[in-house]
Amino acid sequence: MMVELTDSTNIAQAYAYMPIAWSTGGTLGPIIGGSLSRPAERFPGLFGTNEFFKKYPYFLPCAVPATYTAIAWLVTFLFLKDTLKSPVSISRLLKLRGDKAIMPMKGVVGSQEAPTRPDSTVPDKDKPLPLRDLLTPQVVLAAGNYAVLSLVDIAFRAIHPLFLSTPIALGGLGLPPPTIGNILSLYGICNGVFQVFFFAGIHDRFGSKKTFVAGMACAFPCFIAFPLISQMAKTEGLSTLVWTAVALQTLLSIGLSLSYGAIFIFIAAASPNRASLGATNGLSQMTVSMMRAIGPAAANSLFSLSIEKDYMNGYLVYYILTAVVGVAMYFASLLPRKLWAQ
């Protein structure tokens, strides 16, 4: 919808505002999770006698965002206007009722027996393409880079809180949930501010490819910082130097978010025509959904395995993920310097 509402002159500015929603969730989510978990223990005056919250200590931090999601869905359903001029109704999409527009008008004077469709007058170039024709090299390259970016990003987001909560002796920092929530909230605030005020300028100055590659490159120091911070914590404890390193790592991870706006612009440019924007985005989101399902499970499993088996002093997971970033950088280098023309 953002692509359909914009053009090449303002698409970067539009995508700069998209992280506001993500950053708001990234800020409030950790605060809600860290503050409302185990309410019977944290707020005994309110929930100390409630057996339900004792039995289900994480119900409250799950119920709050679930309620918000339901309200957001209702508001979207009632008030969001479609950007398509002639959207297909759900009943027609599911073939729950016949389409009167394609029924032959038998018995009507001057009518033709051949069925007609409402889109028969639309030029072929303005019609959505079937899936087979949609799999062009441009779409595959853009969607593939989006998928690899999501894999790298979700792996870091999954490992980061695990590292912060793991005891120092096992290679982490041993921080309590409220402190971890504050760190992740700090990331959400800084990410939102940075994207809104700087993404459009960076993109207009350096272009989509350089912005995407630079953002992806930020993953290198983010993953390499894990074993370095661990070693410092084992030597000095939670010193000022360790907290400074944690802050720098968190701020560097903001660079990954730069790549999202850039790759969204590539995906929009890769679409064969504007009528296929939805299908192109849907195909890209399908590949990303697969990566977001695989990424956390693989990263967390590698994290546990590295510590349990003491592979490379428990740091094997970070070296493997750094290698994945190297592969992602190779695919990023295949993107063109200039956007494709539809």
NUPALUM-891047 format. One record per residue (C-alpha): residue number from 1; residue in three letters; x, y, z. Coordinates in nm, 4 decimals. Example, Ala and Ser with C-alpha at 12.3 -4.5 7.8 and 13.67 -1.06 7.14 Angstrom:
BEGIN
MARZA;k;r;c1;c2;c3
MARZA;1;ALA;1.2300;-0.4500;0.7800
MARZA;2;SER;1.3670;-0.1060;0.7140
REM end
This chain:
BEGIN
MARZA;k;r;c1;c2;c3
MARZA;1;MET;0.0000;0.0000;0.0000
MARZA;2;MET;0.2886;0.2363;0.0716
MARZA;3;VAL;0.4210;0.1822;-0.2803
MARZA;4;GLU;0.0807;0.2472;-0.4345
MARZA;5;LEU;0.0530;0.5732;-0.2396
MARZA;6;THR;0.3995;0.7004;-0.3374
MARZA;7;ASP;0.6319;0.7391;-0.6324
MARZA;8;SER;1.0077;0.7569;-0.6875
MARZA;9;THR;1.0236;1.1152;-0.5568
MARZA;10;ASN;0.8891;1.0455;-0.2074
MARZA;11;ILE;0.9104;0.6718;-0.1463
MARZA;12;ALA;1.2215;0.7059;0.0719
MARZA;13;GLN;1.0514;0.9664;0.2898
MARZA;14;ALA;0.7476;0.7419;0.3248
MARZA;15;TYR;0.9523;0.4391;0.4269
MARZA;16;ALA;1.1357;0.6526;0.6824
MARZA;17;TYR;0.8117;0.6748;0.8814
MARZA;18;MET;0.7316;0.3035;0.8680
MARZA;19;PRO;0.9745;0.2099;1.1497
MARZA;20;ILE;0.7739;0.4296;1.3880
MARZA;21;ALA;0.5232;0.1476;1.4348
MARZA;22;TRP;0.7951;-0.1158;1.4690
MARZA;23;SER;0.9993;0.0985;1.7058
MARZA;24;THR;0.6955;0.1767;1.9185
MARZA;25;GLY;0.6351;-0.1944;1.9579
MARZA;26;GLY;1.0061;-0.2530;2.0131
MARZA;27;THR;0.9981;0.0051;2.2910
MARZA;28;LEU;0.6736;-0.0855;2.4655
MARZA;29;GLY;0.6995;-0.4632;2.4128
MARZA;30;PRO;1.0068;-0.5224;2.6294
MARZA;31;ILE;0.8721;-0.2857;2.8957
MARZA;32;ILE;0.5421;-0.4755;2.9047
MARZA;33;GLY;0.7140;-0.8132;2.9059
MARZA;34;GLY;0.9687;-0.7199;3.1694
MARZA;35;SER;0.7313;-0.5291;3.3971
MARZA;36;LEU;0.4204;-0.7465;3.3856
MARZA;37;SER;0.5777;-1.0926;3.3971
MARZA;38;ARG;0.5233;-1.2788;3.7265
MARZA;39;PRO;0.2753;-1.0181;3.8559
MARZA;40;ALA;0.2029;-1.2175;4.1741
MARZA;41;GLU;0.5671;-1.1757;4.2763
MARZA;42;ARG;0.6264;-0.8237;4.1460
MARZA;43;PHE;0.2957;-0.6752;4.2602
MARZA;44;PRO;0.1865;-0.8801;4.5638
MARZA;45;GLY;-0.0533;-0.6086;4.6748
MARZA;46;LEU;-0.2564;-0.6456;4.3543
MARZA;47;PHE;-0.2015;-1.0027;4.2398
MARZA;48;GLY;-0.0438;-1.1776;4.5383
MARZA;49;THR;-0.3620;-1.3678;4.6287
MARZA;50;ASN;-0.4619;-1.4474;4.2702
MARZA;51;GLU;-0.4022;-1.8167;4.2036
MARZA;52;PHE;-0.4507;-1.7715;3.8292
MARZA;53;PHE;-0.1502;-1.5398;3.7964
MARZA;54;LYS;0.0554;-1.7680;4.0181
MARZA;55;LYS;-0.0201;-2.0608;3.7886
MARZA;56;TYR;0.0229;-1.8587;3.4683
MARZA;57;PRO;0.2899;-1.5960;3.5483
MARZA;58;TYR;0.3250;-1.4835;3.1857
MARZA;59;PHE;-0.0435;-1.4496;3.1016
MARZA;60;LEU;-0.0608;-1.0753;3.1745
MARZA;61;PRO;0.2305;-0.9653;2.9471
MARZA;62;CYS;0.0794;-1.1820;2.6710
MARZA;63;ALA;-0.2776;-1.0605;2.7239
MARZA;64;VAL;-0.1896;-0.6913;2.6892
MARZA;65;PRO;-0.0405;-0.7097;2.3361
MARZA;66;ALA;-0.3058;-0.9641;2.2342
MARZA;67;THR;-0.5774;-0.7165;2.3307
MARZA;68;TYR;-0.4000;-0.4397;2.1416
MARZA;69;THR;-0.3736;-0.6643;1.8337
MARZA;70;ALA;-0.7476;-0.7321;1.8417
MARZA;71;ILE;-0.8241;-0.3597;1.8669
MARZA;72;ALA;-0.5796;-0.2781;1.5843
MARZA;73;TRP;-0.7426;-0.5419;1.3621
MARZA;74;LEU;-1.0875;-0.3977;1.4299
MARZA;75;VAL;-0.9777;-0.0408;1.3540
MARZA;76;THR;-0.8055;-0.1555;1.0343
MARZA;77;PHE;-1.1095;-0.3540;0.9224
MARZA;78;LEU;-1.3467;-0.0636;0.9794
MARZA;79;PHE;-1.1467;0.2407;0.8714
MARZA;80;LEU;-0.8528;0.1490;0.6444
MARZA;81;LYS;-0.9314;0.2372;0.2841
MARZA;82;ASP;-0.8058;0.0132;0.0054
MARZA;83;THR;-0.5628;0.1657;-0.2409
MARZA;84;LEU;-0.6910;-0.0495;-0.5276
MARZA;85;LYS;-0.9544;0.1106;-0.7484
MARZA;86;SER;-1.1472;-0.2142;-0.7956
MARZA;87;PRO;-1.0563;-0.4575;-0.5179
MARZA;88;VAL;-1.1825;-0.8142;-0.5409
MARZA;89;SER;-1.4359;-0.8925;-0.2703
MARZA;90;ILE;-1.3702;-1.1782;-0.0291
MARZA;91;SER;-1.6797;-1.3636;-0.1472
MARZA;92;ARG;-1.5636;-1.3435;-0.5088
MARZA;93;LEU;-1.2094;-1.4399;-0.4146
MARZA;94;LEU;-1.3367;-1.7472;-0.2314
MARZA;95;LYS;-1.5919;-1.8101;-0.5075
MARZA;96;LEU;-1.8786;-1.8056;-0.2596
MARZA;97;ARG;-2.1073;-1.6423;-0.5134
MARZA;98;GLY;-2.1142;-1.6050;-0.8884
MARZA;99;ASP;-1.9838;-1.2944;-1.0569
MARZA;100;LYS;-2.2757;-1.1301;-1.2331
MARZA;101;ALA;-2.0385;-0.9278;-1.4455
MARZA;102;ILE;-1.9296;-1.2359;-1.6372
MARZA;103;MET;-2.2778;-1.3876;-1.6849
MARZA;104;PRO;-2.4128;-1.3689;-2.0424
MARZA;105;MET;-2.7235;-1.1492;-2.0655
MARZA;106;LYS;-2.9542;-1.3925;-2.2390
MARZA;107;GLY;-3.2785;-1.2558;-2.3733
MARZA;108;VAL;-3.1667;-0.8913;-2.3600
MARZA;109;VAL;-3.1890;-0.7067;-2.6892
MARZA;110;GLY;-2.8493;-0.6061;-2.8217
MARZA;111;SER;-2.6607;-0.8230;-2.5746
MARZA;112;GLN;-2.3904;-1.0679;-2.6733
MARZA;113;GLU;-2.3888;-1.4297;-2.5680
MARZA;114;ALA;-2.0163;-1.4254;-2.4910
MARZA;115;PRO;-1.9358;-1.3538;-2.1277
MARZA;116;THR;-1.7581;-1.0325;-2.0421
MARZA;117;ARG;-1.5367;-0.9403;-1.7512
MARZA;118;PRO;-1.5000;-0.6008;-1.5864
MARZA;119;ASP;-1.1254;-0.6023;-1.6552
MARZA;120;SER;-1.1602;-0.6835;-2.0264
MARZA;121;THR;-1.0812;-0.3240;-2.1204
MARZA;122;VAL;-0.7691;-0.3060;-1.9006
MARZA;123;PRO;-0.4441;-0.3220;-2.1013
MARZA;124;ASP;-0.2349;-0.6337;-2.0461
MARZA;125;LYS;0.0513;-0.4276;-1.9026
MARZA;126;ASP;-0.1787;-0.3063;-1.6239
MARZA;127;LYS;-0.3033;-0.6526;-1.5250
MARZA;128;PRO;-0.1507;-0.8563;-1.2389
MARZA;129;LEU;0.0787;-1.1284;-1.3670
MARZA;130;PRO;0.0462;-1.4970;-1.2750
MARZA;131;LEU;0.3005;-1.6442;-1.0371
MARZA;132;ARG;0.5061;-1.8085;-1.3121
MARZA;133;ASP;0.5563;-1.4756;-1.4924
MARZA;134;LEU;0.6212;-1.2996;-1.1628
MARZA;135;LEU;0.9360;-1.5011;-1.0878
MARZA;136;THR;1.1693;-1.2738;-1.2816
MARZA;137;PRO;1.5405;-1.2478;-1.1934
MARZA;138;GLN;1.4781;-0.9042;-1.0422
MARZA;139;VAL;1.2013;-1.0291;-0.8131
MARZA;140;VAL;1.4003;-1.3365;-0.7085
MARZA;141;LEU;1.7087;-1.1260;-0.6311
MARZA;142;ALA;1.5173;-0.8646;-0.4318
MARZA;143;ALA;1.3105;-1.1214;-0.2430
MARZA;144;GLY;1.6198;-1.3326;-0.1747
MARZA;145;ASN;1.8070;-1.0379;-0.0258
MARZA;146;TYR;1.5047;-0.9517;0.1856
MARZA;147;ALA;1.4932;-1.3101;0.3139
MARZA;148;VAL;1.8649;-1.3182;0.3984
MARZA;149;LEU;1.8404;-0.9805;0.5716
MARZA;150;SER;1.5518;-1.1094;0.7807
MARZA;151;LEU;1.7484;-1.4213;0.8712
MARZA;152;VAL;2.0448;-1.2164;0.9934
MARZA;153;ASP;1.8265;-0.9675;1.1778
MARZA;154;ILE;1.5997;-1.2210;1.3488
MARZA;155;ALA;1.9005;-1.4292;1.4497
MARZA;156;PHE;2.0549;-1.1278;1.6229
MARZA;157;ARG;1.7240;-1.0308;1.7877
MARZA;158;ALA;1.6860;-1.3868;1.9173
MARZA;159;ILE;2.0436;-1.4197;2.0450
MARZA;160;HIS;2.0686;-1.0739;2.2007
MARZA;161;PRO;1.8277;-1.1198;2.4970
MARZA;162;LEU;1.9566;-1.4743;2.5507
MARZA;163;PHE;2.3105;-1.3422;2.5790
MARZA;164;LEU;2.2010;-1.0706;2.8196
MARZA;165;SER;2.0207;-1.3169;3.0476
MARZA;166;THR;2.2750;-1.6029;3.0425
MARZA;167;PRO;2.5008;-1.6124;3.3527
MARZA;168;ILE;2.8456;-1.4595;3.3140
MARZA;169;ALA;3.0138;-1.7928;3.3849
MARZA;170;LEU;2.8366;-1.9413;3.0805
MARZA;171;GLY;2.9273;-1.6600;2.8451
MARZA;172;GLY;2.6507;-1.4031;2.9002
MARZA;173;LEU;2.5883;-1.1091;3.1305
MARZA;174;GLY;2.3337;-1.2497;3.3773
MARZA;175;LEU;2.1024;-0.9472;3.3647
MARZA;176;PRO;1.7479;-0.9574;3.5144
MARZA;177;PRO;1.4401;-0.9278;3.2849
MARZA;178;PRO;1.3589;-0.5631;3.3745
MARZA;179;THR;1.7123;-0.4529;3.2791
MARZA;180;ILE;1.6957;-0.6475;2.9532
MARZA;181;GLY;1.3602;-0.4866;2.8809
MARZA;182;ASN;1.5110;-0.1417;2.9351
MARZA;183;ILE;1.7988;-0.2181;2.6962
MARZA;184;LEU;1.5626;-0.3377;2.4242
MARZA;185;SER;1.3382;-0.0366;2.4824
MARZA;186;LEU;1.6376;0.1923;2.4407
MARZA;187;TYR;1.7024;0.0243;2.1071
MARZA;188;GLY;1.3414;0.0781;2.0012
MARZA;189;ILE;1.3494;0.4495;2.0840
MARZA;190;CYS;1.6846;0.5127;1.9148
MARZA;191;ASN;1.5862;0.3078;1.6100
MARZA;192;GLY;1.2637;0.4995;1.5583
MARZA;193;VAL;1.4293;0.8398;1.5940
MARZA;194;PHE;1.7190;0.7439;1.3664
MARZA;195;GLN;1.4983;0.6055;1.0897
MARZA;196;VAL;1.2590;0.9000;1.0874
MARZA;197;PHE;1.5236;1.1720;1.0811
MARZA;198;PHE;1.8113;1.0110;0.8901
MARZA;199;PHE;1.6964;0.7282;0.6602
MARZA;200;ALA;1.5599;0.9456;0.3797
MARZA;201;GLY;1.8706;1.1654;0.3752
MARZA;202;ILE;2.1063;0.8669;0.3769
MARZA;203;HIS;1.9107;0.6965;0.1009
MARZA;204;ASP;1.8932;1.0069;-0.1182
MARZA;205;ARG;2.2667;1.0668;-0.0794
MARZA;206;PHE;2.4026;0.7144;-0.1226
MARZA;207;GLY;2.1261;0.5248;-0.3053
MARZA;208;SER;1.9407;0.2038;-0.2272
MARZA;209;LYS;2.2280;-0.0416;-0.2807
MARZA;210;LYS;2.4885;0.1363;-0.0700
MARZA;211;THR;2.2331;0.1930;0.2048
MARZA;212;PHE;2.1377;-0.1741;0.2034
MARZA;213;VAL;2.4982;-0.2968;0.2010
MARZA;214;ALA;2.6040;-0.0558;0.4774
MARZA;215;GLY;2.3143;-0.1630;0.6957
MARZA;216;MET;2.3943;-0.5300;0.6425
MARZA;217;ALA;2.7608;-0.4684;0.7218
MARZA;218;CYS;2.6603;-0.3442;1.0673
MARZA;219;ALA;2.5821;-0.7059;1.1558
MARZA;220;PHE;2.9541;-0.7916;1.1533
MARZA;221;PRO;3.0492;-0.5890;1.4629
MARZA;222;CYS;2.7192;-0.6779;1.6297
MARZA;223;PHE;2.7944;-1.0519;1.6253
MARZA;224;ILE;3.1673;-1.0134;1.6868
MARZA;225;ALA;3.0901;-0.8022;1.9948
MARZA;226;PHE;2.9252;-1.0952;2.1770
MARZA;227;PRO;3.2430;-1.2918;2.2587
MARZA;228;LEU;3.4357;-0.9702;2.3276
MARZA;229;ILE;3.1761;-0.8479;2.5775
MARZA;230;SER;3.1648;-1.1938;2.7346
MARZA;231;GLN;3.5395;-1.1976;2.7896
MARZA;232;MET;3.5321;-0.8503;2.9415
MARZA;233;ALA;3.2482;-0.9505;3.1747
MARZA;234;LYS;3.4353;-1.2606;3.2895
MARZA;235;THR;3.7434;-1.0514;3.3603
MARZA;236;GLU;3.5933;-0.7318;3.5036
MARZA;237;GLY;3.2331;-0.8130;3.5854
MARZA;238;LEU;2.9636;-0.5633;3.4859
MARZA;239;SER;3.2063;-0.2728;3.4660
MARZA;240;THR;3.1599;0.0614;3.2932
MARZA;241;LEU;3.3539;-0.0733;2.9944
MARZA;242;VAL;3.1124;-0.3657;2.9609
MARZA;243;TRP;2.8069;-0.1397;2.9737
MARZA;244;THR;2.9650;0.0889;2.7158
MARZA;245;ALA;3.0238;-0.2079;2.4848
MARZA;246;VAL;2.6622;-0.3237;2.5308
MARZA;247;ALA;2.5366;0.0250;2.4442
MARZA;248;LEU;2.7569;0.0451;2.1330
MARZA;249;GLN;2.6451;-0.2985;2.0170
MARZA;250;THR;2.2788;-0.2054;2.0632
MARZA;251;LEU;2.3233;0.1212;1.8746
MARZA;252;LEU;2.5144;-0.0481;1.5916
MARZA;253;SER;2.2265;-0.2922;1.5447
MARZA;254;ILE;2.0150;0.0046;1.4381
MARZA;255;GLY;2.2095;-0.0043;1.1120
MARZA;256;LEU;2.0351;-0.3301;1.0200
MARZA;257;SER;1.7062;-0.1433;1.0089
MARZA;258;LEU;1.8459;0.0832;0.7360
MARZA;259;SER;1.8544;-0.2187;0.5081
MARZA;260;TYR;1.4816;-0.2788;0.5413
MARZA;261;GLY;1.3795;0.0517;0.3870
MARZA;262;ALA;1.6318;0.0053;0.1075
MARZA;263;ILE;1.5229;-0.3492;0.0203
MARZA;264;PHE;1.1558;-0.2480;0.0261
MARZA;265;ILE;1.2375;0.0049;-0.2437
MARZA;266;PHE;1.4187;-0.2653;-0.4433
MARZA;267;ILE;1.1167;-0.4961;-0.4136
MARZA;268;ALA;0.8832;-0.2229;-0.5381
MARZA;269;ALA;1.1137;-0.1551;-0.8340
MARZA;270;ALA;1.1441;-0.5273;-0.9132
MARZA;271;SER;0.7703;-0.5705;-0.9656
MARZA;272;PRO;0.6971;-0.6211;-1.3393
MARZA;273;ASN;0.4146;-0.3631;-1.3200
MARZA;274;ARG;0.2218;-0.1690;-1.0563
MARZA;275;ALA;-0.0678;-0.4130;-1.0736
MARZA;276;SER;0.1677;-0.6893;-0.9523
MARZA;277;LEU;0.3016;-0.4971;-0.6526
MARZA;278;GLY;0.0804;-0.6894;-0.4120
MARZA;279;ALA;0.1816;-1.0264;-0.5514
MARZA;280;THR;0.5498;-0.9296;-0.5531
MARZA;281;ASN;0.5326;-0.8167;-0.1933
MARZA;282;GLY;0.3377;-1.1274;-0.0975
MARZA;283;LEU;0.6008;-1.3515;-0.2539
MARZA;284;SER;0.8732;-1.1634;-0.0672
MARZA;285;GLN;0.6862;-1.1880;0.2617
MARZA;286;MET;0.6430;-1.5624;0.2114
MARZA;287;THR;1.0194;-1.6139;0.1866
MARZA;288;VAL;1.0753;-1.3874;0.4864
MARZA;289;SER;0.8191;-1.5777;0.6929
MARZA;290;MET;1.0144;-1.8962;0.6290
MARZA;291;MET;1.3364;-1.7315;0.7439
MARZA;292;ARG;1.1704;-1.5866;1.0521
MARZA;293;ALA;1.0514;-1.9334;1.1415
MARZA;294;ILE;1.3905;-2.0953;1.0858
MARZA;295;GLY;1.6110;-1.8141;1.2172
MARZA;296;PRO;1.5201;-1.8032;1.5885
MARZA;297;ALA;1.5065;-2.1821;1.6232
MARZA;298;ALA;1.8418;-2.2312;1.4508
MARZA;299;ALA;2.0136;-1.9441;1.6335
MARZA;300;ASN;1.8836;-2.0442;1.9761
MARZA;301;SER;1.9721;-2.4085;1.9187
MARZA;302;LEU;2.3242;-2.3133;1.8121
MARZA;303;PHE;2.3521;-2.0888;2.1173
MARZA;304;SER;2.2567;-2.3721;2.3531
MARZA;305;LEU;2.4718;-2.6270;2.1718
MARZA;306;SER;2.7757;-2.4004;2.1755
MARZA;307;ILE;2.7504;-2.3554;2.5532
MARZA;308;GLU;2.6584;-2.7151;2.6313
MARZA;309;LYS;2.9394;-2.8693;2.4246
MARZA;310;ASP;3.1787;-2.5780;2.4819
MARZA;311;TYR;3.2459;-2.5494;2.1104
MARZA;312;MET;3.5133;-2.2813;2.0604
MARZA;313;ASN;3.4752;-2.1773;2.4247
MARZA;314;GLY;3.0996;-2.1506;2.3769
MARZA;315;TYR;3.1295;-1.8918;2.1001
MARZA;316;LEU;3.0696;-2.1130;1.7949
MARZA;317;VAL;2.7237;-1.9648;1.7358
MARZA;318;TYR;2.8674;-1.6160;1.6899
MARZA;319;TYR;3.1267;-1.7318;1.4383
MARZA;320;ILE;2.8670;-1.9206;1.2363
MARZA;321;LEU;2.6325;-1.6209;1.2300
MARZA;322;THR;2.9210;-1.3954;1.1284
MARZA;323;ALA;2.9812;-1.6307;0.8345
MARZA;324;VAL;2.6106;-1.6047;0.7463
MARZA;325;VAL;2.6513;-1.2267;0.7341
MARZA;326;GLY;2.9379;-1.2788;0.4886
MARZA;327;VAL;2.7064;-1.4817;0.2626
MARZA;328;ALA;2.4408;-1.2111;0.2959
MARZA;329;MET;2.6951;-0.9496;0.1893
MARZA;330;TYR;2.7687;-1.1515;-0.1257
MARZA;331;PHE;2.4005;-1.1568;-0.2237
MARZA;332;ALA;2.3778;-0.7853;-0.1462
MARZA;333;SER;2.6625;-0.7183;-0.3884
MARZA;334;LEU;2.4493;-0.8649;-0.6695
MARZA;335;LEU;2.1930;-0.5861;-0.6398
MARZA;336;PRO;2.2209;-0.3221;-0.9137
MARZA;337;ARG;2.3495;0.0259;-0.8401
MARZA;338;LYS;2.0412;0.1772;-1.0002
MARZA;339;LEU;1.6860;0.0576;-0.9449
MARZA;340;TRP;1.5125;-0.1443;-1.2126
MARZA;341;ALA;1.2633;0.0441;-1.4293
MARZA;342;GLN;0.9139;-0.1005;-1.4562
REM end
